């Protein structure tokens, strides 16, 4: 009878320890690369954190990888804590999240964008992550795969406020898509080869663009244009090292009254007036026009890769935007701004930081699968390495958190940018002062 009872007890313990790690161990270890997570399985039991995002939790994933839902459930199982996903629509997300943070409860790990800088830092709505994450640990950095451009952007007064990793679809910067066949038919060099040789510049871009803009059917009207995009101004600013605003003591100051900026806007003017590269209605479906062969180049986000490749197949070329005359960088493309932060309303910042790291860190096997998928998606290892390298220099929009700033930029007379920028300078500064009201 005693043997039977002992057997029942042992079997029960085995079942419990296989379901709940804390019954067998106080610390759960999880190794990725050279970094080991040591998670206390007792400390967070019974606690709850709230994760805010504007999309429903996904229960699907690449074969061989965990879905976000599985990642969350594993964390709950290990720590004994509850992670509640707060999903609201994009339209309502920012006001609802802002209200939750300011109320002091109901928001812990939050997804933010460039629009939250600098006001959410200045209002102390976010916590500096340096308090809970050791960014100097190289092994942790490699395990998570922190995305450098994101951390650089969300650094404010020397501290990091938001992070993401490179193992997601938005790791790549914006891309200059081009039609290889169009270049070949015109007897022009391949932009990717020019980029590798360090010859992919605005001047080259314009010279090639002029030759690509043609009357194909001979009716006296241009029916093939070199280029079109919805992102007109940004690539010229970023690839000429233009500082739109700079931060002094954590406060933004207008910095675009500079010859580098003048040349960026002058380039936009010459693209149309001198080289005739864009159709008059350039804003009309630039992606669709490119896929139909009406334009030869289109600058847009990496999310278009699948559609572009389906439309053009082997004719699709990929390259960073050409660099300007004042740039010392190889490239400086636009970057996605999404990142994860910890709200100042967090009931347990330490637990929140632990979950943030947990959800951002794939296993070594998952990394292999994700990278393989990314390589296939962009069309090969060479392009993958090129884009990943370009991502380290990518630029996040520095002014989306200043209402009215882009409206003012669109008022700049590109035919006379120096005079126009100087005239608009008081309005630019007023837009900045408007967000600083009450924060002094």
Secondary structure, 3 states (H helix, E strand, C coil): CHHHHHHHHHHHHHHHHHHCHHHCCCEEEEEECCEEEEEECCCCCCCEEEEEECCCCCCCCCCCCCCHHHHHHHHHHHHCCEEEEEECCHHHHHHHHHHHHHHCCCCCEEEECHHHCCHHHHCCCECCHHHCCCCCCHHHHHHHCECHHHHHHCEECCEECCECECCCCCCCCCEEEEEHHHHHHCCCCCHHHHHHCCCCEHHHHHHHHHHHCECCCCCCCCCEEEEECCCCCHHHHHCCCCCCEEEECCEEEECCCCHHHHHHHHHHHHHHHCCCCCCCCCCCCHHHHHHHCCEEEEEECHHHHHHHHHHHHHHEEEECCCECCCCCCCCCCECCCCEEEEECCCCCHHHHHHHHHHHHCCCHHHHHHHHHHHHHHHCCHHHHHHHHHHHCCCECCCCCCCCCHHHHHCCCCHHHHHHHHHHHHHHHHHHHHHHHCCCC
